[in-house]
């Protein structure tokens, strides 16, 4: 499981965060917004 988690983190960093930065977006803000969306969806999935 730890290897899968590390692989997922590598994908997020290598692809998404670099893309945000390359397009002038703040990666930290994007992560915060993504976390808020996830938390908002969790009660619906349970």
GROMACS elastic network, one bead per residue, 0.5 to 0.9 nm:
[ bonds ]
;  ai    aj funct       b0    kb
    1     4     6  0.51485   500
    1     5     6  0.62212   500
    1     6     6  0.86813   500
    2     5     6  0.50717   500
    2     6     6  0.61986   500
    2     7     6  0.86029   500
    3     6     6  0.51052   500
    3     7     6  0.61458   500
    3     8     6  0.86571   500
    4     7     6  0.50281   500
    4     8     6  0.62229   500
    4     9     6  0.86625   500
    5     8     6  0.51196   500
    5     9     6  0.62364   500
    5    10     6  0.86358   500
    6     9     6  0.50598   500
    6    10     6  0.61525   500
    6    11     6  0.87070   500
    7    10     6  0.50533   500
    7    11     6  0.63561   500
    7    12     6  0.87729   500
    8    11     6  0.51400   500
    8    12     6  0.63102   500
    8    13     6  0.87120   500
    9    12     6  0.50720   500
    9    13     6  0.61455   500
    9    14     6  0.83887   500
   10    13     6  0.52078   500
   10    14     6  0.57648   500
   10    15     6  0.81504   500
   11    14     6  0.51833   500
   11    15     6  0.56680   500
   11    16     6  0.74384   500
   12    15     6  0.55594   500
   12    16     6  0.51770   500
   12    17     6  0.63703   500
   12    18     6  0.86641   500
   13    16     6  0.59134   500
   13    17     6  0.50095   500
   13    18     6  0.64998   500
   14    17     6  0.65537   500
   14    18     6  0.59462   500
   14    19     6  0.82375   500
   15    18     6  0.56710   500
   15    19     6  0.60264   500
   15    20     6  0.87604   500
   16    19     6  0.50480   500
   16    20     6  0.62126   500
   16    21     6  0.86945   500
   16    27     6  0.83727   500
   17    20     6  0.51149   500
   17    21     6  0.62525   500
   17    22     6  0.85330   500
   17    26     6  0.86213   500
   17    27     6  0.55214   500
   17    28     6  0.86135   500
   17    30     6  0.84039   500
   17    31     6  0.86404   500
   18    21     6  0.51344   500
   18    22     6  0.59689   500
   18    23     6  0.85662   500
   18    27     6  0.80265   500
   19    22     6  0.50540   500
   19    23     6  0.62149   500
   19    24     6  0.87424   500
   19    25     6  0.84210   500
   19    27     6  0.87719   500
   20    23     6  0.52733   500
   20    24     6  0.63734   500
   20    26     6  0.65008   500
   20    27     6  0.57442   500
   20    30     6  0.78994   500
   21    24     6  0.51779   500
   21    25     6  0.52826   500
   21    26     6  0.62558   500
   21    27     6  0.62835   500
   22    25     6  0.74550   500
   25    28     6  0.89091   500
   25    29     6  0.81276   500
   25    30     6  0.77944   500
   26    29     6  0.54031   500
   26    30     6  0.63839   500
   26    31     6  0.88375   500
   27    31     6  0.61842   500
   27    32     6  0.86239   500
   28    31     6  0.51074   500
   28    32     6  0.61934   500
   28    33     6  0.86576   500
   29    32     6  0.50039   500
   29    33     6  0.61591   500
   29    34     6  0.85205   500
   30    33     6  0.51428   500
   30    34     6  0.60968   500
   30    35     6  0.85868   500
   31    34     6  0.50032   500
   31    35     6  0.61103   500
   31    36     6  0.86321   500
   32    35     6  0.51287   500
   32    36     6  0.62986   500
   32    37     6  0.87435   500
   33    36     6  0.50767   500
   33    37     6  0.62580   500
   33    38     6  0.86565   500
   34    37     6  0.50990   500
   34    38     6  0.61967   500
   34    39     6  0.86532   500
   35    38     6  0.50584   500
   35    39     6  0.61483   500
   35    40     6  0.85334   500
   36    39     6  0.51551   500
   36    40     6  0.60864   500
   36    41     6  0.86666   500
   37    40     6  0.50804   500
   37    41     6  0.62769   500
   37    42     6  0.87648   500
   38    41     6  0.52132   500
   38    42     6  0.62290   500
   39    42     6  0.52654   500
   39    43     6  0.76856   500
   40    43     6  0.68990   500
   40    44     6  0.80109   500
   41    44     6  0.54963   500
   41    45     6  0.66243   500
   42    45     6  0.52450   500
   42    46     6  0.65005   500
   43    46     6  0.53709   500
